């Protein structure tokens, strides 16, 4: 299995704590998801992200696993560990633009939308 660097964007209350985001991530890992269509912010983030880095035609893609995991309240991205820095910057920029929390499960760090580059 390819080595990946994971990032997850969440449509959560901006006041959500790192513990809240971590708990939601654990529920996702256990296969527990809210039913329904993706939140507008999630759908818009996914459309913008995959317009730049498609997750269906993956020739030269930064993704280690495709397609991206899209749920009602989050998008989980498994990036190839060799992906260029500009991919990470695009994730940060689009998460901030769409008002999403960015979670780095490797370190447990949560970046609220205002904390990312504007």
Kinemage of the C-alpha trace (Angstrom):
@kinemage 1
@onewidth
@group {chain A} dominant
@subgroup {mainchain}
@vectorlist {calphas} color= white
{ca unk a 1} P 0.000 0.000 0.000
{ca unk a 2} L 1.361 3.451 -0.882
{ca unk a 3} L 2.515 5.689 1.947
{ca unk a 4} L 0.274 8.700 2.305
{ca unk a 5} L -0.056 11.955 4.146
{ca unk a 6} L -3.670 12.470 5.154
{ca unk a 7} L -5.610 15.714 5.430
{ca unk a 8} L -9.311 16.094 6.178
{ca unk a 9} L -11.490 19.180 5.766
{ca unk a 10} L -14.595 19.483 7.933
{ca unk a 11} L -17.758 21.566 7.800
{ca unk a 12} L -17.993 22.187 11.544
{ca unk a 13} L -18.806 25.070 13.839
{ca unk a 14} L -15.796 27.443 13.790
{ca unk a 15} L -15.674 27.125 17.591
{ca unk a 16} L -15.193 23.337 17.411
{ca unk a 17} L -12.174 22.195 19.387
{ca unk a 18} L -9.371 19.929 18.210
{ca unk a 19} L -10.962 17.236 20.386
{ca unk a 20} L -14.303 17.683 18.575
{ca unk a 21} L -12.628 17.295 15.202
{ca unk a 22} L -10.570 14.331 16.392
{ca unk a 23} L -13.690 12.614 17.750
{ca unk a 24} L -15.511 13.157 14.440
{ca unk a 25} L -12.503 11.725 12.586
{ca unk a 26} L -12.534 8.628 14.805
{ca unk a 27} L -16.235 8.075 14.047
{ca unk a 28} L -15.398 8.320 10.343
{ca unk a 29} L -12.581 5.785 10.775
{ca unk a 30} L -15.117 3.444 12.415
{ca unk a 31} L -17.415 3.838 9.401
{ca unk a 32} L -19.993 6.048 11.117
{ca unk a 33} L -21.251 8.796 8.807
{ca unk a 34} L -24.278 11.042 8.720
{ca unk a 35} L -26.582 10.142 5.820
{ca unk a 36} L -27.425 12.714 3.213
{ca unk a 37} L -25.917 14.867 0.525
{ca unk a 38} L -22.638 16.653 1.226
{ca unk a 39} L -22.865 20.032 2.966
{ca unk a 40} L -22.697 22.900 0.436
{ca unk a 41} L -19.223 23.914 1.654
{ca unk a 42} L -17.992 20.321 1.296
{ca unk a 43} L -19.434 19.960 -2.217
{ca unk a 44} L -17.902 23.281 -3.279
{ca unk a 45} L -14.496 22.397 -1.786
{ca unk a 46} L -14.516 18.985 -3.488
{ca unk a 47} L -15.471 20.501 -6.865
{ca unk a 48} L -12.751 23.159 -6.599
{ca unk a 49} L -10.094 20.694 -5.376
{ca unk a 50} L -10.775 18.099 -8.051
{ca unk a 51} L -10.931 20.776 -10.759
{ca unk a 52} L -7.249 21.393 -10.019
{ca unk a 53} L -6.255 17.832 -9.008
{ca unk a 54} L -8.760 15.306 -10.434
{ca unk a 55} L -9.466 12.190 -8.393
{ca unk a 56} L -10.940 10.128 -11.239
{ca unk a 57} L -8.300 10.446 -13.978
{ca unk a 58} L -5.328 9.989 -11.691
{ca unk a 59} L -2.434 10.078 -14.152
{ca unk a 60} L 0.123 12.289 -12.399
{ca unk a 61} L -2.245 12.807 -9.476
{ca unk a 62} L -1.065 13.816 -5.984
{ca unk a 63} L -3.569 11.367 -4.468
{ca unk a 64} L -2.356 8.085 -2.938
{ca unk a 65} L -5.950 6.774 -2.815
{ca unk a 66} L -8.733 7.659 -5.245
{ca unk a 67} L -11.427 8.716 -5.425
{ca unk a 68} L -11.310 11.040 -2.429
{ca unk a 69} L -13.534 10.072 0.504
{ca unk a 70} L -16.463 12.532 0.485
{ca unk a 71} L -19.075 12.468 3.267
{ca unk a 72} L -21.794 14.914 4.272
{ca unk a 73} L -19.492 16.902 6.561
{ca unk a 74} L -15.945 16.164 5.393
{ca unk a 75} L -13.528 15.254 2.610
{ca unk a 76} L -10.624 12.959 3.456
{ca unk a 77} L -7.589 13.236 1.196
{ca unk a 78} L -4.763 10.712 1.192
{ca unk a 79} L -1.898 12.492 -0.517
{ca unk a 80} L 1.113 10.747 -1.961
{ca unk a 81} L 4.003 11.447 0.405
{ca unk a 82} L 5.960 12.855 -2.559
{ca unk a 83} L 3.243 15.325 -3.574
{ca unk a 84} L 4.465 18.877 -4.248
{ca unk a 85} L 4.021 21.562 -1.585
{ca unk a 86} L 1.684 23.489 -3.889
{ca unk a 87} L -0.904 20.715 -3.449
{ca unk a 88} L -0.870 21.280 0.326
{ca unk a 89} L -1.093 25.035 -0.212
{ca unk a 90} L -4.104 24.508 -2.497
{ca unk a 91} L -5.815 22.372 0.161
{ca unk a 92} L -5.168 25.089 2.780
{ca unk a 93} L -6.321 27.894 0.478
{ca unk a 94} L -9.528 26.143 -0.578
{ca unk a 95} L -10.344 25.037 2.979
{ca unk a 96} L -10.031 28.642 4.137
{ca unk a 97} L -12.000 29.998 1.169
{ca unk a 98} L -14.870 27.592 1.873
{ca unk a 99} L -14.841 28.123 5.656
{ca unk a 100} L -13.748 24.578 6.500
{ca unk a 101} L -11.654 23.246 9.365
{ca unk a 102} L -8.467 21.509 8.221
{ca unk a 103} L -7.374 18.469 10.235
{ca unk a 104} L -3.967 16.815 10.105
{ca unk a 105} L -4.588 13.353 11.629
{ca unk a 106} L -0.854 12.554 11.750
{ca unk a 107} L -0.241 15.251 14.342
{ca unk a 108} L -3.788 15.836 15.562
{ca unk a 109} L -3.554 19.499 14.557
{ca unk a 110} L -6.687 21.437 13.610
{ca unk a 111} L -6.532 24.657 11.610
{ca unk a 112} L -9.696 26.790 11.734
{ca unk a 113} L -10.524 28.661 8.502
{ca unk a 114} L -9.105 31.974 9.769
{ca unk a 115} L -5.743 30.389 10.665
{ca unk a 116} L -4.860 29.518 7.086
{ca unk a 117} L -3.392 31.747 4.425
{ca unk a 118} L -5.888 34.286 3.196
